[in-house]
Amino acid sequence: MLPGDWRLVSQCFALIWLFLAAASGWSSERLLVLDEHEAQPLDRFVSLLRDPGGELTLEQVRSGTDHFRPAVPGDLHQGYTPDVYWMRIEVESHSSTRLDRMLEFTYAYLDDISLYRVNAKGTVERMRSGRTLAPADRVVAHRKPIFPLSFEPGDRATLYLRVATHASMTLNARLAPTFEFYEDSDLEYIWLALYFGMLVALGAYNFLLFLGTGQRSFLLYSLFVFSFGVAASSMNGLGPLFMWPGLVGEWGNRILPTGYTLAATLAVMFARSFLNMRSIAPRWDQALSVIAICWWCATMLTLLVSVQNALKIMSAMGILTTVFLITSGIAGVRYRIPAARIYLTAWLLLLVGAALLSVRNLGWIPSNFFTVYGLQIGSAIEMILLSFGLAARFNELKRQKEEVQRQLLLSLKQQERELERRVVQRTSELEDAKAELERRVVEDPLTGLYNRYGLMIHLEKFTQRSQRRNELLAVILIDLDGFKAVNDQYGHEAGDVLLQTIAGRLRQEARDSDCVARMGGDEFVVVTENVTSKASALEIGERLREAITQPVTLPSGEIVSIGASVGICTGRGGEQTGSDLIRGADQAMYRVKREHKNDVCLFN
């Protein structure tokens, strides 16, 4: 390839790279033009600068703007890092009116954020927020880091944000109109109030159940709910804002990792008490006991190590607790422990949310609504399901206790029970004998089909139903041609086999809803409902005749064939009685007998 060709290829690759960079949002100029009405995510307009020592000043950052690089979505979530990050956002207003905005970080658990607004004239405004500040010292007393900004018509400003945190470095933010921000914030407060109100109610309710019943599971569940609620309130910012506003610094930051690790420990202890595998699966019980001891040690460790390491312990325990409790739940279902299915479902919902949060904090997956709030969503459903599970388990224990009492009572009344058993047995035998007698009354003993009496009972029901539904009913009467000759030549046993074979064929050809009966001798009747037309009735009769005329092998090995004269009478129930329909079918059958036999005739 010539040098000119190589130059052409390199230029093509450069153009392709520039196109892809533009499509993915990588550009040196990321100007955010304010929308007059809607909130705007800042992810695509952020440039980042990493400050490993945390010693850079605003002047150094401004003078070294070449060090900023456009951020891609993965850059806005750095996981646990000791580094400080600077964010730069260019903002411009093209509106003809003043625009009031709130810059909101979506992740509440950020320690210290300083915002520097550099206006077009070079003036600098500074605001500060974050968990290390008491709510009264923040620029806006809110559970999240919030910064109020105003833009006059034509304003252009550069926003520099210095973010330092011992927790997960999650930098997703948005600029929202002030009114829209407070509407969204009020709605979030309502849902969080309902969530924590539910936790308090469930924890208090189960604690009262523990006081009333003495069941250890209720106490462990109540303690788990309360510790989980305290940790969750610390994570979403409600705790530092309302519950311990003056507790800032290291001990305030330890509430989250210590609270969640304590909740994980209590969850393991609750699982051991709830599943109660001591007698059914002692190895599982011992494993949960060892895990609980290790988890207590890890909880104590979160009070001794650095806060960031405590958070890493919390994340690792969240993943491991997920594995242990789901596995123990599967084992509980396998051993058929009461309420184990509810237990497994509940922990799946909560622990998947906890695992998402832990993995997100480690920086392995991005931040979104489900990874940020999945823990609260899963825990809300989990708490309710576990309450149902505790109630089901308590009811099962109560049932077992009542069963023991019942067994004691039964042992005292053994003779009476034996007498009752014999009476019941005798009654059952009488009922079976009665049912057998009733069956014999309506059943032909040779063929197992209905006899004349059974036929009339079913025919009465069929005619009433046919009249009510206005459907066509067909009575098909069949008389065997040549049966007497077979009976005389081969004996009564052969004749019985022939009748049984014919009965089986009729039963096979008839529908399940049809009534098949033996009138007596070699006469059979098939009553079929919901016949579409008289022609359809003739087709059914012809099908039955063809089935009957198929060869039959006798016990002696002889093969014989007989014919069948078939008479059919149709009606709609209200027009004729069952006896009238049989009489009409009989007349049609005798007409076939007189003329040429082995045929089908419809009564007219």
C-alpha positions as CSV (number, residue, x, y, z in Angstrom):
1,M,0.0,0.0,0.0
2,L,1.4,3.4,-0.9
3,P,2.0,6.2,1.7
4,G,-0.9,8.2,0.2
5,D,-3.2,5.3,0.7
6,W,-2.2,4.9,4.4
7,R,-2.8,8.6,4.9
8,L,-6.3,8.2,3.4
9,V,-7.1,5.3,5.6
10,S,-5.9,7.1,8.8
11,Q,-8.1,10.1,7.9
12,C,-11.1,7.8,7.5
13,F,-10.5,6.2,10.9
14,A,-10.1,9.7,12.4
15,L,-13.4,10.8,11.0
16,I,-15.1,7.7,12.2
17,W,-13.7,8.2,15.8
18,L,-14.9,11.8,15.8
19,F,-18.3,10.8,14.7
20,L,-18.6,8.1,17.4
21,A,-17.3,10.5,20.1
22,A,-19.9,13.1,19.1
23,A,-22.6,10.4,19.1
24,S,-21.7,9.2,22.6
25,G,-21.6,12.7,24.0
26,W,-17.7,13.1,24.3
27,S,-17.0,16.6,23.4
28,S,-14.7,19.3,24.8
29,E,-17.6,21.8,25.0
30,R,-20.6,20.7,27.0
31,L,-22.8,23.7,27.3
32,L,-26.1,23.2,29.2
33,V,-28.8,25.6,27.8
34,L,-31.5,25.9,30.5
35,D,-34.9,24.6,29.7
36,E,-37.6,27.0,30.8
37,H,-40.1,24.5,32.1
38,E,-38.5,21.0,32.8
39,A,-35.8,19.5,34.9
40,Q,-32.6,18.6,33.2
41,P,-30.2,15.8,34.2
42,L,-26.6,17.0,34.3
43,D,-24.9,13.7,33.4
44,R,-24.2,14.6,29.7
45,F,-22.9,18.1,30.6
46,V,-20.4,17.2,33.4
47,S,-16.6,17.3,33.0
48,L,-14.6,15.7,35.8
49,L,-11.3,16.3,37.4
50,R,-9.8,13.8,39.9
51,D,-8.0,15.3,42.9
52,P,-6.2,12.3,44.7
53,G,-4.8,14.4,47.5
54,G,-7.8,16.7,47.8
55,E,-5.5,19.7,47.9
56,L,-6.5,21.6,44.7
57,T,-8.0,25.0,45.2
58,L,-10.6,26.7,42.9
59,E,-7.9,28.9,41.4
60,Q,-5.7,25.9,40.5
61,V,-8.7,24.0,39.1
62,R,-9.8,27.0,37.0
63,S,-6.3,27.6,35.7
64,G,-5.9,23.9,34.7
65,T,-9.1,23.4,32.8
66,D,-7.3,21.1,30.3
67,H,-7.2,18.5,33.1
68,F,-11.0,18.2,33.0
69,R,-12.4,15.5,30.7
70,P,-16.0,15.0,29.6
71,A,-17.7,12.4,31.7
72,V,-19.4,9.3,30.4
73,P,-22.2,7.7,32.6
74,G,-19.7,5.2,34.2
75,D,-17.5,8.1,35.4
76,L,-20.3,9.5,37.6
77,H,-20.1,6.5,39.8
78,Q,-16.7,5.8,41.2
79,G,-17.6,3.5,44.1
80,Y,-15.6,3.7,47.3
81,T,-12.7,6.0,46.7
82,P,-10.6,8.3,49.0
83,D,-10.1,10.8,46.1
84,V,-11.8,14.1,45.8
85,Y,-13.6,14.9,42.5
86,W,-14.2,18.2,40.9
87,M,-17.2,18.7,38.5
88,R,-17.5,21.4,36.0
89,I,-20.7,22.4,34.2
90,E,-21.2,25.3,31.8
91,V,-24.7,26.7,32.0
92,E,-26.3,29.4,29.9
93,S,-29.8,30.9,29.9
94,H,-31.5,31.9,26.6
95,S,-34.8,32.7,28.4
96,S,-36.2,36.2,28.5
97,T,-37.1,35.9,32.1
98,R,-35.3,35.0,35.3
99,L,-35.0,31.2,35.9
100,D,-34.8,29.9,39.4
101,R,-33.3,26.4,39.7
102,M,-32.3,23.9,42.3
103,L,-29.2,21.8,41.7
104,E,-30.0,18.4,43.3
105,F,-27.7,15.4,43.8
106,T,-29.8,12.2,43.6
107,Y,-27.7,10.3,46.1
108,A,-28.2,11.7,49.6
109,Y,-25.2,10.0,51.3
110,L,-22.4,12.5,50.3
111,D,-20.2,14.1,52.9
112,D,-19.0,17.5,51.7
113,I,-19.9,19.3,48.6
114,S,-18.8,22.9,47.8
115,L,-20.3,24.7,44.8
116,Y,-18.5,27.6,43.2
117,R,-20.4,29.6,40.7
118,V,-18.1,31.6,38.4
119,N,-20.1,34.2,36.5
120,A,-19.2,35.7,33.2
121,K,-17.7,38.8,34.9
122,G,-15.4,36.5,37.0
123,T,-17.2,36.9,40.3
124,V,-17.4,33.8,42.4
125,E,-20.2,32.6,44.7
126,R,-19.7,29.8,47.1
127,M,-22.3,27.4,48.7
128,R,-21.8,24.3,50.8
129,S,-23.8,21.3,51.7
130,G,-23.4,17.6,52.7
131,R,-23.7,15.2,55.6
132,T,-20.7,16.6,57.5
133,L,-22.6,19.9,58.0
134,A,-25.4,20.3,60.5
135,P,-28.7,20.9,58.7
136,A,-28.7,24.6,59.9
137,D,-25.2,25.1,58.3
138,R,-26.2,23.8,54.9
139,V,-27.2,26.2,52.2
140,V,-30.6,24.4,52.1
141,A,-31.7,22.2,55.1
142,H,-32.7,19.2,53.1
143,R,-32.0,15.5,53.2
144,K,-30.1,15.7,50.0
145,P,-27.3,18.0,48.9
146,I,-29.2,21.0,47.4
147,F,-28.0,24.3,45.9
148,P,-30.3,27.1,44.9
149,L,-29.3,28.9,41.7
150,S,-30.9,31.9,39.7
151,F,-30.1,32.8,36.2
152,E,-31.0,36.2,34.7
153,P,-31.8,36.5,30.9
154,G,-28.7,35.8,28.9
155,D,-26.6,34.7,32.0
156,R,-23.7,32.3,31.5
157,A,-22.0,30.7,34.4
158,T,-19.5,28.0,35.1
159,L,-20.3,25.7,38.0
160,Y,-17.4,24.0,39.9
161,L,-18.4,21.4,42.5
162,R,-15.9,19.9,44.8
163,V,-17.2,16.5,46.2
164,A,-15.5,14.6,49.0
165,T,-17.1,11.6,50.7
166,H,-16.2,8.4,52.6
167,A,-19.1,6.6,51.0
168,S,-19.8,5.7,47.4
169,M,-18.9,8.5,45.1
170,T,-22.1,8.9,43.2
171,L,-22.3,12.2,41.2
172,N,-25.6,12.0,39.4
173,A,-27.4,15.3,39.6
174,R,-30.1,17.5,38.0
175,L,-31.2,21.1,37.6
176,A,-34.9,21.4,38.3
177,P,-37.2,24.4,38.4
178,T,-37.7,25.4,42.1
179,F,-41.4,24.7,42.1
180,E,-41.0,21.3,40.4
181,F,-38.2,20.4,42.8
182,Y,-40.3,21.1,45.9
183,E,-43.3,19.2,44.4
184,D,-41.0,16.1,43.9
185,S,-39.4,16.6,47.3
186,D,-42.8,16.7,49.0
187,L,-43.9,13.6,47.2
188,E,-40.7,11.8,48.3
189,Y,-41.2,12.9,51.9
190,I,-44.7,11.5,51.8
191,W,-43.6,8.1,50.5
192,L,-40.7,7.9,52.9
193,A,-43.0,8.9,55.8
194,L,-45.3,6.0,54.9
195,Y,-42.4,3.7,54.5
196,F,-40.9,4.5,57.9
197,G,-44.3,4.6,59.5
198,M,-44.9,1.1,58.3
199,L,-41.5,0.0,59.8
200,V,-42.4,1.5,63.2
201,A,-45.8,-0.1,63.1
202,L,-44.5,-3.5,62.2
203,G,-41.7,-3.4,64.7
204,A,-43.9,-2.2,67.6
205,Y,-46.6,-4.8,66.7
206,N,-44.2,-7.7,66.7
207,F,-42.6,-6.5,69.9
208,L,-46.0,-6.5,71.5
209,L,-46.5,-10.0,70.2
210,F,-43.2,-11.0,71.8
211,L,-44.4,-9.6,75.1
212,G,-47.6,-11.6,74.8
213,T,-46.4,-14.9,73.5
214,G,-42.7,-15.0,74.6
215,Q,-41.7,-16.2,71.1
216,R,-38.1,-15.2,70.4
217,S,-38.8,-14.9,66.7
218,F,-41.0,-11.9,67.3
219,L,-38.3,-10.1,69.3
220,L,-35.6,-10.7,66.7
221,Y,-37.8,-9.6,63.9
222,S,-38.8,-6.4,65.8
223,L,-35.1,-5.6,66.5
224,F,-34.2,-6.3,62.9
225,V,-36.9,-3.9,61.7
226,F,-35.8,-1.1,64.0
227,S,-32.1,-1.4,63.2
228,F,-32.9,-1.6,59.5
229,G,-35.1,1.5,59.7
230,V,-32.4,3.5,61.6
231,A,-29.8,2.6,58.9
232,A,-32.2,3.3,56.1
233,S,-33.0,6.7,57.5
234,S,-29.3,7.5,57.7
235,M,-28.7,6.5,54.1
236,N,-31.5,8.6,52.6
237,G,-30.8,11.6,54.8
238,L,-33.9,11.7,57.0
239,G,-32.0,10.6,60.1
240,P,-29.4,13.4,60.1
241,L,-32.1,15.9,59.1
242,F,-34.7,15.1,61.8
243,M,-33.5,12.4,64.3
244,W,-29.9,13.4,65.1
245,P,-29.3,16.8,63.4
246,G,-26.4,17.7,65.8
247,L,-24.6,14.4,65.4
248,V,-22.1,15.1,62.6
249,G,-18.7,13.8,61.9
250,E,-17.4,10.3,62.3
251,W,-20.0,8.9,64.7
252,G,-22.8,10.2,62.6
253,N,-21.3,8.5,59.6
254,R,-21.0,5.2,61.4
255,I,-24.7,4.9,61.9
256,L,-25.2,3.6,58.4
257,P,-22.6,0.8,58.2
258,T,-23.1,-0.3,61.9
259,G,-26.9,-0.2,61.5
260,Y,-27.0,-2.3,58.4
261,T,-24.5,-4.8,59.6
262,L,-26.4,-5.1,62.9
263,A,-29.6,-5.7,60.8
264,A,-27.8,-8.4,58.8
265,T,-26.7,-10.1,62.0
266,L,-30.3,-10.0,63.5
267,A,-31.6,-11.3,60.1
268,V,-29.4,-14.4,60.4
269,M,-30.5,-14.9,64.0
270,F,-34.1,-14.4,63.0
271,A,-33.7,-17.0,60.2
272,R,-32.2,-19.5,62.7
273,S,-35.1,-19.0,65.1
274,F,-37.8,-18.8,62.4
275,L,-36.7,-22.0,60.5
276,N,-36.0,-23.9,63.7
277,M,-33.8,-26.5,62.0
278,R,-32.3,-27.8,65.2
279,S,-34.1,-31.2,65.0
280,I,-34.8,-31.4,61.3
281,A,-31.5,-30.2,59.8
282,P,-29.0,-29.7,62.7
283,R,-26.1,-28.9,60.3
284,W,-28.0,-26.0,58.8
285,D,-28.8,-24.8,62.3
286,Q,-25.1,-25.0,63.3
287,A,-24.1,-23.2,60.1
288,L,-26.5,-20.3,60.8
289,S,-25.2,-20.1,64.4
290,V,-21.6,-19.8,63.3
291,I,-22.6,-17.2,60.7
292,A,-24.4,-15.2,63.4
293,I,-21.2,-15.2,65.6
294,C,-19.1,-14.0,62.7
295,W,-21.6,-11.3,61.8
296,W,-21.5,-10.0,65.4
297,C,-17.8,-9.7,65.2
298,A,-18.1,-7.9,61.8
299,T,-20.6,-5.5,63.4
300,M,-18.2,-4.7,66.2
301,L,-15.5,-4.2,63.6
302,T,-17.5,-1.5,61.9
303,L,-17.0,0.6,65.1
304,L,-13.2,0.2,65.0
305,V,-12.1,0.5,61.4
306,S,-12.3,3.6,59.3
307,V,-15.8,4.6,58.1
308,Q,-15.0,3.8,54.5
309,N,-13.8,0.3,55.4
310,A,-16.9,-0.1,57.6
311,L,-19.0,0.7,54.5
312,K,-17.1,-1.9,52.5
313,I,-17.7,-4.5,55.3
314,M,-21.4,-3.5,55.1
315,S,-21.5,-4.0,51.4
316,A,-19.7,-7.4,51.5
317,M,-22.0,-8.6,54.3
318,G,-25.1,-7.5,52.3
319,I,-24.0,-9.8,49.5
320,L,-23.0,-12.7,51.7
321,T,-26.2,-12.4,53.9
322,T,-28.2,-12.6,50.6
323,V,-26.6,-15.8,49.7
324,F,-26.8,-17.4,53.2
325,L,-30.5,-16.5,53.8
326,I,-31.7,-17.5,50.4
327,T,-29.9,-20.8,50.6
328,S,-31.3,-21.4,54.1
329,G,-34.8,-20.6,52.8
330,I,-34.4,-23.1,50.0
331,A,-33.3,-25.7,52.5
332,G,-36.3,-24.8,54.7
333,V,-38.7,-25.3,51.7
334,R,-36.9,-28.6,51.0
335,Y,-37.4,-29.8,54.5
336,R,-41.1,-28.6,54.4
337,I,-40.6,-26.2,57.4
338,P,-43.9,-24.3,58.1
339,A,-44.0,-20.8,56.3
340,A,-40.6,-21.5,54.7
341,R,-42.0,-20.5,51.3
342,I,-43.2,-17.1,52.6
343,Y,-39.8,-16.6,54.3
344,L,-37.9,-17.4,51.1
345,T,-40.1,-15.0,49.0
346,A,-39.8,-12.2,51.6
347,W,-36.0,-12.4,51.8
348,L,-35.6,-12.7,48.0
349,L,-37.4,-9.4,47.7
350,L,-35.4,-7.6,50.4
351,L,-32.1,-9.2,49.8
352,V,-32.0,-8.7,46.1
353,G,-32.6,-5.0,46.8
354,A,-29.8,-5.1,49.4
355,A,-27.5,-6.8,47.0
356,L,-28.2,-4.2,44.3
357,L,-27.4,-1.5,46.7
358,S,-24.2,-3.2,47.8
359,V,-23.0,-3.9,44.3
360,R,-23.9,-0.3,43.3
361,N,-21.9,1.0,46.3
362,L,-18.9,-1.0,45.1
363,G,-19.2,0.7,41.7
364,W,-20.0,-2.4,39.7
365,I,-23.4,-1.3,38.4
366,P,-24.7,2.2,37.6
367,S,-27.0,4.2,39.7
368,N,-30.7,4.4,38.7
369,F,-34.1,4.4,40.5
370,F,-34.0,0.6,41.2
371,T,-30.4,0.5,42.5
372,V,-30.9,3.5,44.7
373,Y,-34.4,2.8,46.0
374,G,-34.6,-1.0,45.4
375,L,-33.7,-1.6,49.1
376,Q,-36.7,0.5,50.3
377,I,-39.1,-1.1,47.8
378,G,-38.0,-4.6,48.5
379,S,-37.9,-4.1,52.3
380,A,-41.4,-2.7,52.4
381,I,-42.8,-5.8,50.8
382,E,-40.5,-8.1,52.7
383,M,-41.6,-6.7,56.1
384,I,-45.2,-7.4,55.3
385,L,-44.5,-10.9,54.0
386,L,-42.4,-11.8,57.0
387,S,-45.2,-10.6,59.3
388,F,-47.5,-13.0,57.5
389,G,-44.8,-15.7,57.8
390,L,-44.5,-15.1,61.5
391,A,-48.3,-15.3,61.9
392,A,-48.4,-18.5,59.8
393,R,-45.6,-20.0,61.9
394,F,-47.2,-19.0,65.1
395,N,-50.5,-20.5,64.0
396,E,-48.6,-23.7,63.0
397,L,-47.1,-23.9,66.5
398,K,-50.4,-23.3,68.0
399,R,-51.9,-26.0,65.9
400,Q,-49.1,-28.4,66.9
401,K,-49.8,-27.7,70.6
402,E,-53.5,-28.2,70.1
403,E,-52.6,-31.5,68.3
404,V,-50.7,-32.7,71.3
405,Q,-53.6,-31.9,73.5
406,R,-55.9,-33.6,71.2
407,Q,-53.8,-36.7,71.2
408,L,-53.8,-36.8,75.0
409,L,-57.6,-36.5,74.9
410,L,-57.8,-39.2,72.3
411,S,-55.7,-41.6,74.5
412,L,-58.1,-41.0,77.4
413,K,-61.1,-41.8,75.1
414,Q,-59.6,-44.7,73.2
415,Q,-62.5,-47.1,73.8
416,E,-65.1,-44.5,72.8
417,R,-63.1,-43.7,69.7
418,E,-62.9,-47.3,68.8
419,L,-66.7,-47.6,69.1
420,E,-67.2,-44.5,67.0
421,R,-64.8,-45.9,64.4
422,R,-66.7,-49.2,64.2
423,V,-70.0,-47.2,63.8
424,V,-68.5,-45.1,61.1
425,Q,-67.1,-48.2,59.4
426,R,-70.5,-49.9,59.6
427,T,-72.2,-46.8,58.3
428,S,-69.7,-46.6,55.4
429,E,-70.4,-50.3,54.6
430,L,-74.1,-49.7,54.6
431,E,-73.7,-46.6,52.4
432,D,-71.5,-48.6,50.0
433,A,-74.1,-51.4,49.9
434,K,-76.8,-48.9,49.3
435,A,-74.8,-47.3,46.4
436,E,-74.1,-50.8,45.0
437,L,-77.8,-51.6,45.2
438,E,-78.8,-48.3,43.5
439,R,-76.2,-49.1,40.8
440,R,-77.6,-52.5,40.2
441,V,-81.1,-51.1,40.0
442,V,-80.2,-48.9,37.0
443,E,-77.4,-51.1,35.5
444,D,-77.6,-54.1,33.1
445,P,-75.5,-56.8,34.9
446,L,-74.2,-58.3,31.6
447,T,-73.0,-55.3,29.6
448,G,-72.6,-52.7,32.3
449,L,-74.9,-50.3,30.4
450,Y,-78.0,-48.7,31.8
451,N,-81.0,-51.0,31.9
452,R,-84.5,-50.0,31.0
453,Y,-85.1,-48.3,34.4
454,G,-81.9,-46.3,34.2
455,L,-82.7,-45.4,30.6
456,M,-86.0,-43.9,31.6
457,I,-84.5,-41.9,34.4
458,H,-81.9,-40.3,32.2
459,L,-84.3,-39.9,29.3
460,E,-86.6,-37.8,31.5
461,K,-83.7,-35.5,32.4
462,F,-82.6,-35.3,28.8
463,T,-86.1,-34.3,27.6
464,Q,-86.4,-31.6,30.3
465,R,-83.0,-30.2,29.4
466,S,-83.8,-30.3,25.7
467,Q,-87.0,-28.4,26.2
468,R,-85.3,-25.8,28.4
469,R,-82.4,-25.3,25.9
470,N,-84.6,-25.7,22.8
471,E,-82.2,-28.3,21.5
472,L,-82.9,-31.4,19.3
473,L,-82.8,-34.7,21.1
474,A,-82.4,-38.0,19.3
475,V,-83.4,-41.5,20.6
476,I,-81.6,-44.3,18.6
477,L,-83.1,-47.8,19.0
478,I,-81.0,-50.7,17.8
479,D,-82.1,-54.3,17.3
480,L,-79.4,-56.8,16.3
481,D,-80.0,-58.9,13.1
482,G,-78.9,-62.5,13.3
483,F,-78.1,-62.5,17.0
484,K,-80.4,-65.5,17.7
485,A,-78.7,-67.6,15.1
486,V,-75.3,-67.0,16.7
487,N,-76.7,-67.7,20.1
488,D,-78.3,-70.9,19.0
489,Q,-75.3,-72.1,17.0
490,Y,-72.4,-71.2,19.4
491,G,-74.2,-71.2,22.8
492,H,-75.3,-68.7,25.3
493,E,-71.7,-67.9,26.4
494,A,-70.8,-66.8,22.9
495,G,-74.0,-64.8,22.8
496,D,-73.0,-63.0,26.0
497,V,-69.6,-62.2,24.6
498,L,-71.2,-60.8,21.4
499,L,-73.6,-58.6,23.5
500,Q,-70.7,-57.4,25.6
501,T,-68.6,-56.6,22.5
502,I,-71.5,-54.7,20.9
503,A,-72.0,-52.8,24.2
504,G,-68.4,-51.8,24.3
505,R,-68.5,-50.5,20.7
506,L,-71.6,-48.5,21.4
507,R,-70.0,-46.9,24.5
508,Q,-66.9,-46.1,22.5
509,E,-68.8,-44.5,19.6
510,A,-71.1,-42.5,21.8
511,R,-70.1,-39.2,23.4
512,D,-69.4,-39.0,27.1
513,S,-72.7,-37.0,27.6
514,D,-74.8,-39.6,25.7
515,C,-76.8,-42.3,27.5
516,V,-76.2,-45.9,26.3
517,A,-78.6,-48.6,27.5
518,R,-79.7,-52.2,26.9
519,M,-83.4,-52.4,26.7
520,G,-83.3,-56.2,27.0
521,G,-82.4,-59.2,24.8
522,D,-80.6,-57.9,21.8
523,E,-82.1,-54.3,21.8
524,F,-79.9,-51.3,22.6
525,V,-80.8,-47.6,22.9
526,V,-78.5,-44.5,22.5
527,V,-79.9,-41.1,23.6
528,T,-77.8,-38.2,22.4
529,E,-78.4,-34.4,23.1
530,N,-77.8,-31.3,21.1
531,V,-78.2,-32.9,17.7
532,T,-77.8,-30.2,15.0
533,S,-80.4,-31.7,12.5
534,K,-82.2,-34.9,11.6
535,A,-79.6,-35.5,9.0
536,S,-77.0,-35.4,11.7
537,A,-79.0,-37.9,13.7
538,L,-79.1,-40.3,10.7
539,E,-75.3,-40.0,10.4
540,I,-74.9,-40.9,14.1
541,G,-77.2,-43.9,13.6
542,E,-75.3,-45.0,10.5
543,R,-72.0,-44.7,12.4
544,L,-73.3,-46.9,15.2
545,R,-74.7,-49.5,12.7
546,E,-71.3,-49.7,11.0
547,A,-69.5,-50.2,14.3
548,I,-71.9,-53.0,15.2
549,T,-71.5,-54.9,11.9
550,Q,-67.8,-55.2,12.3
551,P,-66.7,-58.9,12.7
552,V,-66.6,-60.3,16.3
553,T,-64.2,-63.0,17.4
554,L,-65.9,-65.5,19.7
555,P,-64.1,-67.4,22.6
556,S,-64.0,-70.5,20.4
557,G,-62.0,-68.5,17.7
558,E,-64.9,-68.3,15.3
559,I,-65.5,-65.0,13.6
560,V,-69.1,-63.9,13.1
561,S,-70.8,-60.8,11.8
562,I,-74.3,-59.5,12.5
563,G,-76.4,-56.7,11.3
564,A,-78.4,-54.0,13.0
565,S,-81.8,-52.5,12.4
566,V,-81.6,-48.9,13.6
567,G,-84.7,-46.7,14.2
568,I,-84.3,-43.0,15.2
569,C,-86.8,-40.5,16.6
570,T,-86.0,-36.9,17.2
571,G,-87.8,-34.2,19.3
572,R,-87.3,-31.1,21.4
573,G,-88.5,-32.4,24.8
574,G,-91.7,-30.4,24.9
575,E,-93.1,-32.0,21.8
576,Q,-92.9,-35.6,23.0
577,T,-92.3,-37.4,26.2
578,G,-89.4,-39.9,26.6
579,S,-91.9,-42.8,26.0
580,D,-93.1,-41.1,22.8
581,L,-89.6,-40.9,21.5
582,I,-88.8,-44.5,22.3
583,R,-92.1,-45.5,20.7
584,G,-91.3,-43.5,17.5
585,A,-87.8,-45.0,17.4
586,D,-89.3,-48.5,17.8
587,Q,-91.7,-48.0,14.9
588,A,-88.8,-46.8,12.7
589,M,-86.8,-49.8,13.7
590,Y,-89.6,-52.3,12.9
591,R,-90.0,-50.6,9.5
592,V,-86.4,-51.5,8.8
593,K,-87.0,-55.0,10.0
594,R,-90.0,-55.4,7.7
595,E,-88.3,-54.1,4.6
596,H,-84.7,-55.3,4.4
597,K,-83.0,-55.2,7.8
598,N,-79.5,-53.9,8.6
599,D,-80.3,-50.3,7.8
600,V,-81.2,-47.0,9.4
601,C,-84.6,-45.3,9.4
602,L,-85.8,-42.0,10.8
603,F,-89.3,-41.8,12.3
604,N,-91.4,-39.3,10.4
